[in-house]
Amino acid sequence: MINLREIRYVRLGTKDVDAAADYATRILGLQQVRREGKSAYFRSDSRDHTLVYFEGDPRAHVAAFEVTAPEEIDAAASALEALDVRVHRGTRDDCEQRYVESMIAFTDPSGNAIEIVHRPQASGWRYFPARDAGITGFSHIGLRSADPARDEKFWTRVMNARVSDRIGKAPLLRINEIHHTIALFPSDHPGVQHVNHQTATFDDIMRSWYWLREKGVRIVFGPGRHPTSGAIFLYFEGPDGMVFEYSTGVKLISPDEEKSWQPRQFPFEPAGFCMWGSRPDIREFRDTGAVARPAKIA
């Protein structure tokens, strides 16, 4: 089994890096740490970076996860290749672009681009946001899935993910104590479906709700509260249609609670996503239709 430690960063393609960078700092509230060639890097916590916008196809998304030991990179590659998954072993240039010591890249059964990295760089400087959004860190992503049941098996049998809860066919998966790091939502195409940043307080959520509306940012869900993780949330639209989420108060499942935790089943309807009555204007939260593609999973 491939033991993922935490999610590390997302890389998002865009046709206009300057506009995306402006959004990431001025609107989202991240700290730009560097521009390299046609890429812009952003921090949200003590990690060197958690978001990269690069010039390319806006449909090109990458999610990266960290492992603890160097030998786990080779072990992960071997485990994936045994399942006929094509693995790219990162070159020195690949690693330098990502500020990691070593890495592999592959696609999951739905075609999502995934990277596994070792020794990603941390920052010795305090995270200093471009605006006071109250962000405490990058926390989780939604991934699009052509077949959530099949992909759940991949993430829980090949990787170390565990199911915390399900909303309809969509499993919410944890790889550490945080209620979920990955959520798999039915879709007819691959990619990152949303990017979550945690905030310190509920007040941060409400301040951003008013501030984003004043700036003309499209709010697509919330404010509300998830009955699954208990987090108070706000979803809004970013460049190239990407959905960003602020949330606070996400449930932690301790090692003691892990032993007895039983995933709960929630309905795939507004009440399954929000216990306050907010209704999502997000396709993957409204449409369960998806076209499954075959993949070999042991």
C-alpha positions as a Markdown table, in Angstrom:
| # | Residue | x | y | z |
|---|---|---|---|---|
| 1 | Met | 0.0 | 0.0 | 0.0 |
| 2 | Ile | 1.2 | 3.5 | -0.8 |
| 3 | Asn | 1.2 | 5.6 | 2.4 |
| 4 | Leu | 0.3 | 9.2 | 1.6 |
| 5 | Arg | 1.2 | 11.6 | 4.4 |
| 6 | Glu | -0.6 | 14.7 | 3.2 |
| 7 | Ile | -1.6 | 16.7 | 0.2 |
| 8 | Arg | 1.2 | 19.1 | -0.9 |
| 9 | Tyr | 0.1 | 21.3 | -3.8 |
| 10 | Val | -2.0 | 21.7 | -6.9 |
| 11 | Arg | -0.9 | 22.9 | -10.3 |
| 12 | Leu | -3.4 | 24.5 | -12.6 |
| 13 | Gly | -3.1 | 25.4 | -16.2 |
| 14 | Thr | -4.3 | 28.7 | -17.5 |
| 15 | Lys | -4.1 | 30.8 | -20.6 |
| 16 | Asp | -3.4 | 34.0 | -18.7 |
| 17 | Val | -0.9 | 33.6 | -15.8 |
| 18 | Asp | -0.9 | 37.3 | -15.0 |
| 19 | Ala | -4.7 | 37.4 | -14.5 |
| 20 | Ala | -4.7 | 34.1 | -12.5 |
| 21 | Ala | -1.8 | 35.5 | -10.3 |
| 22 | Asp | -3.7 | 38.6 | -9.7 |
| 23 | Tyr | -6.8 | 36.6 | -8.6 |
| 24 | Ala | -4.7 | 34.3 | -6.4 |
| 25 | Thr | -3.3 | 37.2 | -4.4 |
| 26 | Arg | -5.8 | 40.0 | -4.5 |
| 27 | Ile | -9.0 | 37.9 | -4.4 |
| 28 | Leu | -8.1 | 34.5 | -2.9 |
| 29 | Gly | -5.6 | 36.0 | -0.5 |
| 30 | Leu | -2.5 | 33.8 | -1.1 |
| 31 | Gln | 1.1 | 35.0 | -1.0 |
| 32 | Gln | 3.1 | 34.9 | -4.3 |
| 33 | Val | 6.5 | 33.5 | -3.6 |
| 34 | Arg | 8.0 | 33.6 | -7.1 |
| 35 | Arg | 7.6 | 33.8 | -10.8 |
| 36 | Glu | 9.6 | 31.3 | -12.9 |
| 37 | Gly | 9.3 | 31.4 | -16.6 |
| 38 | Lys | 5.6 | 31.0 | -17.4 |
| 39 | Ser | 4.6 | 29.8 | -13.9 |
| 40 | Ala | 3.6 | 31.6 | -10.7 |
| 41 | Tyr | 3.9 | 30.0 | -7.2 |
| 42 | Phe | 1.8 | 30.8 | -4.2 |
| 43 | Arg | 1.9 | 30.0 | -0.4 |
| 44 | Ser | -0.9 | 29.5 | 2.0 |
| 45 | Asp | 1.0 | 28.2 | 5.0 |
| 46 | Ser | 4.5 | 27.0 | 6.0 |
| 47 | Arg | 5.0 | 24.9 | 2.8 |
| 48 | Asp | 7.1 | 26.4 | 0.0 |
| 49 | His | 4.1 | 26.6 | -2.2 |
| 50 | Thr | 0.6 | 25.0 | -2.3 |
| 51 | Leu | -0.7 | 26.4 | -5.6 |
| 52 | Val | 1.0 | 26.9 | -9.0 |
| 53 | Tyr | -0.5 | 28.5 | -12.0 |
| 54 | Phe | 1.3 | 27.6 | -15.2 |
| 55 | Glu | 0.7 | 28.6 | -18.8 |
| 56 | Gly | -1.1 | 25.8 | -20.5 |
| 57 | Asp | -4.5 | 24.1 | -21.1 |
| 58 | Pro | -6.9 | 25.3 | -18.4 |
| 59 | Arg | -8.1 | 21.7 | -18.2 |
| 60 | Ala | -4.6 | 20.6 | -17.1 |
| 61 | His | -4.7 | 20.0 | -13.4 |
| 62 | Val | -2.2 | 18.2 | -11.1 |
| 63 | Ala | -2.6 | 17.2 | -7.5 |
| 64 | Ala | 0.5 | 16.2 | -5.5 |
| 65 | Phe | 0.8 | 14.1 | -2.3 |
| 66 | Glu | 3.8 | 13.6 | 0.0 |
| 67 | Val | 5.3 | 10.4 | 1.3 |
| 68 | Thr | 7.7 | 10.2 | 4.3 |
| 69 | Ala | 10.7 | 8.0 | 3.2 |
| 70 | Pro | 12.7 | 8.1 | -0.1 |
| 71 | Glu | 12.2 | 4.4 | -0.7 |
| 72 | Glu | 8.5 | 4.9 | -0.8 |
| 73 | Ile | 8.8 | 6.7 | -4.1 |
| 74 | Asp | 10.3 | 3.6 | -5.8 |
| 75 | Ala | 7.9 | 1.3 | -3.9 |
| 76 | Ala | 4.9 | 3.4 | -5.1 |
| 77 | Ala | 6.2 | 3.3 | -8.7 |
| 78 | Ser | 6.5 | -0.5 | -8.5 |
| 79 | Ala | 3.0 | -0.9 | -7.0 |
| 80 | Leu | 1.4 | 1.2 | -9.7 |
| 81 | Glu | 3.3 | -0.5 | -12.6 |
| 82 | Ala | 2.2 | -3.9 | -11.2 |
| 83 | Leu | -1.4 | -2.6 | -11.9 |
| 84 | Asp | -0.4 | -1.6 | -15.5 |
| 85 | Val | -0.4 | 2.1 | -14.5 |
| 86 | Arg | 2.0 | 4.1 | -16.6 |
| 87 | Val | 4.4 | 5.9 | -14.2 |
| 88 | His | 6.7 | 8.8 | -15.1 |
| 89 | Arg | 9.8 | 9.0 | -12.8 |
| 90 | Gly | 10.5 | 12.7 | -12.3 |
| 91 | Thr | 13.6 | 14.1 | -13.9 |
| 92 | Arg | 15.9 | 16.6 | -12.1 |
| 93 | Asp | 14.2 | 19.4 | -14.0 |
| 94 | Asp | 10.8 | 18.1 | -12.9 |
| 95 | Cys | 11.9 | 18.0 | -9.3 |
| 96 | Glu | 13.5 | 21.4 | -9.4 |
| 97 | Gln | 10.3 | 22.9 | -10.8 |
| 98 | Arg | 8.3 | 21.4 | -7.9 |
| 99 | Tyr | 10.9 | 22.1 | -5.2 |
| 100 | Val | 11.1 | 18.4 | -4.2 |
| 101 | Glu | 13.9 | 15.9 | -3.9 |
| 102 | Ser | 12.2 | 13.1 | -5.9 |
| 103 | Met | 8.8 | 12.4 | -7.5 |
| 104 | Ile | 6.7 | 10.2 | -9.7 |
| 105 | Ala | 3.7 | 11.1 | -11.8 |
| 106 | Phe | 0.8 | 9.0 | -13.1 |
| 107 | Thr | -3.0 | 9.3 | -13.8 |
| 108 | Asp | -5.6 | 7.6 | -11.6 |
| 109 | Pro | -8.4 | 5.5 | -13.2 |
| 110 | Ser | -10.4 | 8.5 | -14.2 |
| 111 | Gly | -7.5 | 10.3 | -15.8 |
| 112 | Asn | -6.7 | 12.7 | -13.0 |
| 113 | Ala | -3.0 | 13.7 | -13.0 |
| 114 | Ile | -1.4 | 12.7 | -9.7 |
| 115 | Glu | 2.1 | 13.3 | -8.3 |
| 116 | Ile | 3.8 | 11.6 | -5.3 |
| 117 | Val | 6.7 | 13.6 | -3.9 |
| 118 | His | 9.4 | 13.2 | -1.3 |
| 119 | Arg | 11.1 | 15.9 | 0.7 |
| 120 | Pro | 9.1 | 18.9 | -0.6 |
| 121 | Gln | 10.6 | 22.2 | 0.4 |
| 122 | Ala | 9.3 | 24.1 | 3.4 |
| 123 | Ser | 9.6 | 27.9 | 3.9 |
| 124 | Gly | 11.5 | 29.4 | 6.8 |
| 125 | Trp | 9.5 | 32.6 | 6.4 |
| 126 | Arg | 6.1 | 33.3 | 8.0 |
| 127 | Tyr | 3.2 | 33.1 | 5.6 |
| 128 | Phe | 2.2 | 36.7 | 4.8 |
| 129 | Pro | -1.1 | 36.9 | 2.8 |
| 130 | Ala | -1.9 | 39.4 | 0.2 |
| 131 | Arg | -5.1 | 40.2 | 2.0 |
| 132 | Asp | -6.5 | 39.2 | 5.4 |
| 133 | Ala | -8.7 | 36.3 | 4.4 |
| 134 | Gly | -7.8 | 34.4 | 7.6 |
| 135 | Ile | -6.3 | 31.5 | 5.7 |
| 136 | Thr | -4.4 | 28.9 | 7.8 |
| 137 | Gly | -3.5 | 26.5 | 5.1 |
| 138 | Phe | -4.3 | 24.4 | 2.0 |
| 139 | Ser | -6.4 | 21.4 | 3.1 |
| 140 | His | -8.1 | 19.3 | 0.5 |
| 141 | Ile | -9.4 | 19.0 | -3.1 |
| 142 | Gly | -12.3 | 17.6 | -4.9 |
| 143 | Leu | -11.4 | 15.3 | -7.8 |
| 144 | Arg | -13.7 | 14.5 | -10.7 |
| 145 | Ser | -14.4 | 10.8 | -11.1 |
| 146 | Ala | -16.0 | 8.9 | -14.0 |
| 147 | Asp | -16.8 | 6.0 | -11.6 |
| 148 | Pro | -16.6 | 6.9 | -7.9 |
| 149 | Ala | -17.0 | 3.3 | -6.6 |
| 150 | Arg | -14.1 | 2.1 | -8.8 |
| 151 | Asp | -11.9 | 5.1 | -7.9 |
| 152 | Glu | -12.7 | 4.6 | -4.2 |
| 153 | Lys | -11.2 | 1.1 | -4.5 |
| 154 | Phe | -8.1 | 2.6 | -6.1 |
| 155 | Trp | -7.5 | 5.2 | -3.4 |
| 156 | Thr | -8.3 | 2.8 | -0.5 |
| 157 | Arg | -6.7 | -0.4 | -1.8 |
| 158 | Val | -3.6 | 1.0 | -3.7 |
| 159 | Met | -3.3 | 4.1 | -1.5 |
| 160 | Asn | -3.9 | 4.4 | 2.3 |
| 161 | Ala | -7.1 | 6.5 | 2.0 |
| 162 | Arg | -10.0 | 5.6 | 4.2 |
| 163 | Val | -13.7 | 6.5 | 3.7 |
| 164 | Ser | -15.0 | 9.0 | 6.2 |
| 165 | Asp | -18.5 | 9.5 | 4.7 |
| 166 | Arg | -20.3 | 9.3 | 1.4 |
| 167 | Ile | -22.7 | 11.8 | -0.2 |
| 168 | Gly | -24.6 | 9.6 | -2.7 |
| 169 | Lys | -21.9 | 8.0 | -4.8 |
| 170 | Ala | -19.2 | 10.5 | -3.8 |
| 171 | Pro | -16.8 | 9.2 | -1.1 |
| 172 | Leu | -14.9 | 11.7 | 1.2 |
| 173 | Leu | -11.5 | 10.2 | 1.8 |
| 174 | Arg | -9.0 | 10.9 | 4.6 |
| 175 | Ile | -5.2 | 10.1 | 4.6 |
| 176 | Asn | -4.5 | 11.5 | 8.1 |
| 177 | Glu | -6.7 | 12.8 | 10.9 |
| 178 | Ile | -8.5 | 15.4 | 8.8 |
| 179 | His | -12.0 | 14.3 | 7.9 |
| 180 | His | -11.2 | 14.3 | 4.2 |
| 181 | Thr | -8.3 | 15.3 | 1.9 |
| 182 | Ile | -9.8 | 14.0 | -1.3 |
| 183 | Ala | -13.5 | 14.0 | -2.4 |
| 184 | Leu | -14.5 | 12.1 | -5.5 |
| 185 | Phe | -17.4 | 13.6 | -7.4 |
| 186 | Pro | -19.1 | 12.1 | -10.4 |
| 187 | Ser | -18.2 | 13.7 | -13.7 |
| 188 | Asp | -17.7 | 13.0 | -17.3 |
| 189 | His | -14.2 | 14.4 | -17.5 |
| 190 | Pro | -11.1 | 14.4 | -15.2 |
| 191 | Gly | -9.6 | 17.3 | -13.2 |
| 192 | Val | -9.6 | 19.1 | -9.9 |
| 193 | Gln | -13.1 | 20.0 | -9.1 |
| 194 | His | -12.5 | 22.4 | -6.2 |
| 195 | Val | -9.6 | 23.6 | -4.0 |
| 196 | Asn | -10.1 | 24.1 | -0.3 |
| 197 | His | -8.3 | 26.5 | 2.1 |
| 198 | Gln | -9.0 | 26.5 | 5.8 |
| 199 | Thr | -9.6 | 29.7 | 7.7 |
| 200 | Ala | -9.1 | 30.4 | 11.4 |
| 201 | Thr | -12.7 | 31.3 | 12.3 |
| 202 | Phe | -16.3 | 31.5 | 11.2 |
| 203 | Asp | -15.9 | 35.3 | 11.2 |
| 204 | Asp | -13.3 | 34.9 | 8.4 |
| 205 | Ile | -15.9 | 33.1 | 6.3 |
| 206 | Met | -18.5 | 35.8 | 6.7 |
| 207 | Arg | -16.0 | 38.6 | 6.1 |
| 208 | Ser | -15.0 | 37.0 | 2.9 |
| 209 | Trp | -18.6 | 36.4 | 1.9 |
| 210 | Tyr | -19.3 | 40.2 | 2.0 |
| 211 | Trp | -15.9 | 41.1 | 0.6 |
| 212 | Leu | -16.2 | 38.7 | -2.4 |
| 213 | Arg | -19.7 | 39.9 | -3.2 |
| 214 | Glu | -18.5 | 43.5 | -3.2 |
| 215 | Lys | -15.7 | 42.6 | -5.7 |
| 216 | Gly | -18.2 | 40.9 | -8.0 |
| 217 | Val | -16.9 | 37.3 | -7.4 |
| 218 | Arg | -19.5 | 34.7 | -8.2 |
| 219 | Ile | -20.5 | 32.8 | -5.1 |
| 220 | Val | -21.6 | 29.3 | -6.0 |
| 221 | Phe | -22.4 | 27.7 | -2.6 |
| 222 | Gly | -22.9 | 29.0 | 0.9 |
| 223 | Pro | -22.3 | 30.2 | 3.5 |
| 224 | Gly | -23.3 | 26.9 | 4.9 |
| 225 | Arg | -22.2 | 24.0 | 7.0 |
| 226 | His | -21.4 | 20.4 | 5.8 |
| 227 | Pro | -23.2 | 17.7 | 7.8 |
| 228 | Thr | -20.3 | 15.4 | 6.9 |
| 229 | Ser | -17.2 | 17.2 | 8.2 |
| 230 | Gly | -19.0 | 19.8 | 10.3 |
| 231 | Ala | -17.1 | 22.5 | 8.5 |
| 232 | Ile | -18.6 | 25.9 | 7.8 |
| 233 | Phe | -18.0 | 26.8 | 4.2 |
| 234 | Leu | -18.1 | 29.2 | 1.3 |
| 235 | Tyr | -17.5 | 28.2 | -2.3 |
| 236 | Phe | -16.7 | 30.8 | -5.1 |
| 237 | Glu | -15.5 | 30.8 | -8.7 |
| 238 | Gly | -12.0 | 31.5 | -9.8 |
| 239 | Pro | -10.1 | 31.7 | -13.1 |
| 240 | Asp | -11.0 | 29.2 | -15.8 |
| 241 | Gly | -14.1 | 28.1 | -13.9 |
| 242 | Met | -12.1 | 26.6 | -11.0 |
| 243 | Val | -14.1 | 26.5 | -7.7 |
| 244 | Phe | -12.3 | 27.6 | -4.5 |
| 245 | Glu | -13.6 | 26.9 | -1.0 |
| 246 | Tyr | -12.9 | 28.5 | 2.4 |
| 247 | Ser | -13.9 | 26.4 | 5.3 |
| 248 | Thr | -13.4 | 26.3 | 9.1 |
| 249 | Gly | -14.0 | 23.8 | 11.8 |
| 250 | Val | -13.4 | 20.6 | 9.9 |
| 251 | Lys | -13.7 | 17.4 | 11.9 |
| 252 | Leu | -10.6 | 15.5 | 13.0 |
| 253 | Ile | -10.8 | 11.8 | 13.4 |
| 254 | Ser | -8.3 | 10.8 | 16.1 |
| 255 | Pro | -6.4 | 7.5 | 16.1 |
| 256 | Asp | -8.7 | 6.3 | 19.0 |
| 257 | Glu | -11.8 | 7.3 | 17.0 |
| 258 | Glu | -10.4 | 5.7 | 13.9 |
| 259 | Lys | -10.8 | 2.3 | 15.4 |
| 260 | Ser | -14.6 | 2.6 | 15.6 |
| 261 | Trp | -15.4 | 5.1 | 12.9 |
| 262 | Gln | -18.2 | 4.0 | 10.6 |
| 263 | Pro | -18.7 | 5.9 | 7.3 |
| 264 | Arg | -22.1 | 7.5 | 7.1 |
| 265 | Gln | -24.3 | 7.7 | 4.0 |
| 266 | Phe | -25.8 | 11.1 | 3.1 |
| 267 | Pro | -28.2 | 11.8 | 0.3 |
| 268 | Phe | -26.9 | 13.4 | -2.9 |
| 269 | Glu | -29.2 | 16.4 | -2.6 |
| 270 | Pro | -28.8 | 19.9 | -1.0 |
| 271 | Ala | -29.4 | 18.5 | 2.5 |
| 272 | Gly | -26.5 | 16.1 | 2.1 |
| 273 | Phe | -24.2 | 19.0 | 1.4 |
| 274 | Cys | -25.5 | 21.7 | 3.7 |
| 275 | Met | -27.3 | 21.4 | 7.0 |
| 276 | Trp | -28.3 | 25.1 | 6.9 |
| 277 | Gly | -30.3 | 25.0 | 3.7 |
| 278 | Ser | -27.8 | 26.6 | 1.2 |
| 279 | Arg | -28.1 | 25.2 | -2.3 |
| 280 | Pro | -25.1 | 24.6 | -4.5 |
| 281 | Asp | -24.7 | 26.1 | -8.0 |
| 282 | Ile | -21.9 | 23.6 | -8.8 |
| 283 | Arg | -22.5 | 21.0 | -11.5 |
| 284 | Glu | -20.8 | 18.1 | -9.6 |
| 285 | Phe | -22.9 | 18.8 | -6.6 |
| 286 | Arg | -26.1 | 18.6 | -8.6 |
| 287 | Asp | -25.5 | 16.1 | -11.4 |
| 288 | Thr | -24.6 | 12.5 | -10.6 |
| 289 | Gly | -24.3 | 11.5 | -14.3 |
| 290 | Ala | -20.9 | 10.2 | -15.4 |
| 291 | Val | -19.5 | 8.0 | -18.1 |
| 292 | Ala | -17.3 | 5.3 | -16.6 |
| 293 | Arg | -14.1 | 4.2 | -18.3 |
| 294 | Pro | -12.5 | 0.8 | -17.6 |
| 295 | Ala | -9.3 | 0.5 | -15.6 |
| 296 | Lys | -7.5 | -2.4 | -14.1 |
| 297 | Ile | -7.5 | -2.3 | -10.3 |
| 298 | Ala | -6.6 | -5.3 | -8.1 |
